[in-house]
Amino acid sequence: MKAETRAKLLTISTATVATALFKRGFRTQFIQDVHPLSPGQPVLLGEAFTLRYMPAREDLNRLDVFRDRSHPQRKAVEECPSGAVLVMDSRKDARAASAGSILVTRLMKRGVAGVVTDGGFRDSAEIAALGFPAYHNRPSAPTNLTLHQAIDINVPIGCGDAPVFPGDVILGDGDGVIVIPAHLADEIAAEAFEMTAYEDFVTERVRAGQGIFGLYPPTDEQSLADFAVWRKEKNR
C-alpha cells in the first residue's frame, strides 16, 4: 500500500468507502456481523493475510495437533506479516473460538495491524484491554478445535459474507470492517478522501440549521461554491 493511500484511509470512514465501492458496483465488501472488541481501539488498516477454517473432524482435531509447528492456525500467527491484518474465515460460527488472547497478543507483538474473524474470540475481555484492533461476532469460550479445523493460509476466503483475497486492503472503524479490492485501493482512497471533506462541510452546515436539499447531494451550484470557500478557510 502506498504511504499516501495509507495516510488517506486512516482519516476515512468505512461508510464513505462503502459508498465509493457501491458506485463501482461492489455491494458485498462490508464484513457482516463483526464488531470491535473495544470501542476505543485504533483504526484497523492493513493488507489481508487469511486463515480458513473448515468444520472439524474429530479424529484430526485433538489437542495434540498444536504440537505440530505446521498447524495452520499457529503458523498463521507466526507468519502473518508485520503491518498486515489476519482475517479468519470461521464460517460465521461463534460457537467455538477462532483464537484467544495469547495468540492475539503474539500478533500484536509481531507488529500485525489487527485481526478479524466472523466467529468469536475467547478471553475477549483480555483482548479488548490490549488496545489492539480486533473484530469478532461475539465472545466464545470453547477452543477452536471443538468445531473448527484450520486448513488453509493466505487463500481467498469468505468472512462475514464478504470476499477477501490476500493483499486486499482491510479498513475497520466503529461501524465495522470493509474490504477494498487491492487494485482499487489508491483510487478509492483518493475519492473517499474528497468525499470526506465535503461531508465534513455538509455536517457543519446541517448543524447550523441548513436543509439538505441542494446541499446533500450537491445539486445546487451554490453549495459547491460555498464548499470551495470553506475548504480554503479550513485548509482542507
C-alpha positions as CSV (number, residue, x, y, z in Angstrom):
1,M,0.0,0.0,0.0
2,K,1.3,3.4,-0.9
3,A,2.1,5.7,2.0
4,E,-0.2,8.4,0.6
5,T,-3.0,5.8,0.3
6,R,-2.5,4.7,3.9
7,A,-2.5,8.2,5.2
8,K,-5.8,9.0,3.5
9,L,-7.5,5.8,4.5
10,L,-6.7,6.4,8.2
11,T,-8.9,9.5,8.0
12,I,-11.8,7.9,6.2
13,S,-14.8,6.0,7.5
14,T,-16.0,2.6,6.3
15,A,-19.3,4.2,5.4
16,T,-17.7,6.6,3.0
17,V,-15.6,3.7,1.5
18,A,-18.8,1.6,1.1
19,T,-20.4,4.4,-0.9
20,A,-17.3,4.7,-3.2
21,L,-17.3,1.0,-3.7
22,F,-21.1,0.9,-4.4
23,K,-20.6,3.5,-7.2
24,R,-18.3,0.9,-8.8
25,G,-20.8,-1.9,-8.4
26,F,-19.4,-3.5,-5.3
27,R,-22.2,-4.4,-2.8
28,T,-20.8,-7.2,-0.6
29,Q,-17.4,-5.8,0.6
30,F,-18.6,-5.0,4.2
31,I,-18.0,-7.9,6.6
32,Q,-21.3,-8.6,8.2
33,D,-21.9,-9.1,11.9
34,V,-18.4,-8.3,13.2
35,H,-17.8,-5.8,16.0
36,P,-14.9,-4.1,17.6
37,L,-13.9,-5.7,20.9
38,S,-13.2,-2.3,22.4
39,P,-15.0,1.0,21.4
40,G,-11.7,2.8,21.9
41,Q,-9.4,0.6,19.8
42,P,-7.4,2.2,17.0
43,V,-8.4,2.3,13.3
44,L,-7.7,-1.1,11.6
45,L,-5.8,-0.8,8.4
46,G,-3.6,-3.2,6.5
47,E,-3.4,-5.8,3.7
48,A,-5.2,-9.1,4.3
49,F,-3.4,-12.3,5.3
50,T,-6.0,-15.0,5.6
51,L,-6.8,-18.1,7.6
52,R,-9.5,-20.5,6.6
53,Y,-11.3,-22.9,8.9
54,M,-13.5,-25.8,7.9
55,P,-15.8,-28.0,10.0
56,A,-13.7,-30.0,12.4
57,R,-13.3,-33.7,12.0
58,E,-12.9,-35.2,15.5
59,D,-10.1,-37.6,14.8
60,L,-8.0,-34.8,13.2
61,N,-8.7,-32.1,15.8
62,R,-7.3,-33.4,19.1
63,L,-5.4,-31.1,21.5
64,D,-2.1,-32.7,20.4
65,V,-2.3,-31.2,16.9
66,F,-0.9,-28.0,18.4
67,R,2.4,-29.8,18.9
68,D,2.8,-29.6,15.1
69,R,4.6,-26.4,14.1
70,S,2.9,-26.6,10.7
71,H,-0.6,-26.4,12.2
72,P,-2.3,-23.7,10.1
73,Q,-3.6,-21.6,13.0
74,R,-0.3,-21.5,14.8
75,K,1.6,-21.0,11.5
76,A,-0.7,-18.1,10.5
77,V,0.0,-16.3,13.8
78,E,3.8,-16.7,13.3
79,E,3.8,-15.9,9.6
80,C,1.3,-13.0,9.2
81,P,3.5,-10.1,8.1
82,S,4.0,-7.0,10.1
83,G,1.5,-4.4,9.1
84,A,-0.9,-7.0,7.7
85,V,-4.4,-7.9,9.0
86,L,-5.1,-11.5,9.9
87,V,-8.6,-12.2,8.5
88,M,-10.2,-15.5,9.6
89,D,-13.0,-17.4,7.9
90,S,-14.7,-19.1,10.8
91,R,-17.9,-19.9,8.7
92,K,-19.8,-17.3,10.7
93,D,-19.9,-19.8,13.6
94,A,-19.1,-18.3,17.0
95,R,-19.9,-21.5,19.0
96,A,-16.2,-22.1,19.3
97,A,-13.4,-19.5,19.4
98,S,-11.3,-18.6,16.4
99,A,-8.4,-17.7,18.8
100,G,-7.7,-16.3,22.2
101,S,-5.7,-13.6,24.0
102,I,-2.3,-15.4,23.8
103,L,-2.4,-15.7,20.1
104,V,-3.8,-12.2,19.6
105,T,-1.1,-10.8,21.9
106,R,1.5,-12.6,19.8
107,L,0.1,-11.0,16.7
108,M,0.3,-7.6,18.3
109,K,3.9,-8.1,19.5
110,R,4.9,-9.2,16.0
111,G,3.6,-5.9,14.5
112,V,0.5,-7.2,12.9
113,A,-2.0,-4.4,12.3
114,G,-5.1,-6.2,13.6
115,V,-7.3,-9.3,13.5
116,V,-10.8,-10.1,12.2
117,T,-13.0,-13.2,12.5
118,D,-16.6,-13.8,11.6
119,G,-16.6,-16.2,14.6
120,G,-15.7,-15.4,18.2
121,F,-12.7,-14.9,20.4
122,R,-12.1,-16.4,23.8
123,D,-10.6,-14.3,26.5
124,S,-12.4,-11.4,24.9
125,A,-12.0,-9.0,27.8
126,E,-8.3,-9.5,27.8
127,I,-8.1,-8.9,24.1
128,A,-10.2,-5.7,24.4
129,A,-7.8,-4.4,27.0
130,L,-4.8,-4.7,24.6
131,G,-5.6,-1.6,22.7
132,F,-5.2,-3.7,19.5
133,P,-7.7,-3.5,16.6
134,A,-9.7,-6.7,16.9
135,Y,-13.2,-7.6,15.5
136,H,-15.4,-10.6,16.1
137,N,-19.0,-11.6,16.2
138,R,-19.2,-12.3,20.0
139,P,-17.2,-13.9,22.8
140,S,-16.8,-17.6,22.7
141,A,-15.1,-19.7,25.4
142,P,-14.7,-23.2,23.7
143,T,-11.4,-23.9,22.0
144,N,-11.4,-23.6,18.2
145,L,-10.8,-27.4,17.9
146,T,-14.3,-28.0,19.2
147,L,-15.8,-27.1,15.8
148,H,-13.2,-25.5,13.6
149,Q,-10.3,-27.1,11.8
150,A,-7.7,-24.7,10.5
151,I,-7.0,-25.8,6.9
152,D,-5.5,-23.1,4.7
153,I,-3.4,-20.0,5.0
154,N,-3.4,-17.0,2.7
155,V,-6.0,-18.2,0.2
156,P,-9.2,-16.4,-0.9
157,I,-11.8,-16.7,1.8
158,G,-15.3,-15.5,2.7
159,C,-15.5,-13.6,6.0
160,G,-18.9,-12.5,7.1
161,D,-20.2,-12.9,3.6
162,A,-17.5,-10.6,2.1
163,P,-15.0,-12.0,-0.3
164,V,-11.4,-11.5,0.9
165,F,-8.4,-12.1,-1.3
166,P,-4.8,-12.0,0.1
167,G,-3.5,-8.5,-0.3
168,D,-6.9,-6.8,-0.2
169,V,-7.0,-3.7,1.9
170,I,-8.8,-4.1,5.2
171,L,-10.3,-1.0,6.9
172,G,-12.1,-1.1,10.3
173,D,-13.7,1.5,12.5
174,G,-16.6,1.8,14.9
175,D,-19.1,0.7,12.3
176,G,-17.2,-2.5,11.4
177,V,-14.8,-3.7,8.7
178,I,-14.8,-3.3,4.9
179,V,-12.6,-5.0,2.3
180,I,-11.2,-2.8,-0.5
181,P,-10.0,-4.8,-3.6
182,A,-6.2,-4.3,-3.8
183,H,-6.3,-2.9,-7.3
184,L,-8.8,-0.2,-6.3
185,A,-7.1,0.9,-3.1
186,D,-5.4,4.0,-4.5
187,E,-8.5,5.4,-6.3
188,I,-10.9,4.5,-3.5
189,A,-8.7,6.3,-1.0
190,A,-8.4,9.4,-3.2
191,E,-12.1,9.6,-3.9
192,A,-13.2,8.8,-0.3
193,F,-10.8,11.5,1.0
194,E,-12.5,14.1,-1.2
195,M,-15.9,12.8,-0.2
196,T,-15.0,13.1,3.5
197,A,-14.0,16.7,3.1
198,Y,-17.4,17.5,1.5
199,E,-19.3,15.5,4.1
200,D,-17.5,17.4,6.9
201,F,-18.6,20.7,5.3
202,V,-22.2,19.4,5.0
203,T,-22.2,18.3,8.6
204,E,-21.1,21.7,9.7
205,R,-23.9,23.3,7.6
206,V,-26.6,20.9,8.8
207,R,-25.6,21.5,12.5
208,A,-26.0,25.2,11.8
209,G,-29.6,24.6,10.6
210,Q,-29.3,24.4,6.9
211,G,-31.6,21.9,5.0
212,I,-30.2,19.1,2.9
213,F,-31.9,19.8,-0.5
214,G,-29.3,21.1,-2.9
215,L,-26.6,20.5,-0.2
216,Y,-26.5,16.8,0.1
217,P,-26.0,15.7,-2.6
218,P,-24.7,19.0,-4.0
219,T,-27.2,19.6,-6.8
220,D,-27.1,23.4,-6.1
221,E,-24.1,25.1,-7.7
222,Q,-24.0,27.5,-4.7
223,S,-23.3,24.5,-2.4
224,L,-20.2,23.7,-4.4
225,A,-19.2,27.4,-4.4
226,D,-19.6,27.6,-0.6
227,F,-17.7,24.4,-0.2
228,A,-14.8,25.8,-2.1
229,V,-14.7,28.8,0.2
230,W,-15.0,26.6,3.3
231,R,-12.2,24.3,2.1
232,K,-9.9,27.2,1.6
233,E,-10.7,28.6,5.0
234,K,-10.2,25.2,6.7
235,N,-7.1,24.3,4.7
236,R,-8.9,21.1,3.5
